[in-house]
Amino acid sequence: MGIYAITKSLNLSAGARMQKLSDAVYGSPMVENKYISSFLLSMVYTF
């Protein structure tokens, strides 16, 4: 388990938390929006 795996798991957990927040705010967003938001979050936390 390298640094990449650790950061990846952290990104997934952070993305899941943000997804719950956005679900609470926007109701039930489309599946595409979930993939896009998780991708953008992973980009933000990577750099």
C-alpha positions in Angstrom: 0.0 0.0 0.0 1.8 3.0 -1.2 1.2 6.7 -0.9 -1.0 6.7 -4.1 -3.3 4.0 -2.6 -3.6 6.0 0.7 -4.4 9.3 -1.1 -6.8 7.4 -3.4 -8.7 6.0 -0.4 -8.8 9.4 1.3 -10.1 10.9 -1.9 -12.9 8.3 -2.0 -13.9 8.9 1.5 -13.8 12.7 1.1 -15.8 12.3 -2.2 -18.4 10.1 -0.4 -18.8 12.8 2.3 -19.2 15.5 -0.3 -21.7 13.4 -2.2 -23.8 12.9 0.9 -23.7 16.7 1.4 -24.7 17.4 -2.2 -27.4 14.8 -2.0 -28.8 16.5 1.0 -28.7 19.9 -0.8 -29.8 18.9 -4.3 -32.1 16.0 -3.4 -31.1 13.2 -5.8 -28.7 14.3 -8.5 -28.2 12.3 -11.7 -25.6 9.5 -11.8 -23.5 11.4 -14.3 -23.3 14.4 -11.9 -22.1 12.0 -9.1 -19.3 10.8 -11.4 -18.3 14.3 -12.4 -18.3 15.7 -8.9 -16.3 12.8 -7.5 -13.8 13.2 -10.4 -13.5 16.9 -9.8 -13.0 16.3 -6.1 -10.3 13.7 -6.8 -8.5 16.2 -9.0 -8.7 18.9 -6.3 -7.3 16.6 -3.6 -4.6 15.2 -5.9 -2.9 18.5 -6.6 
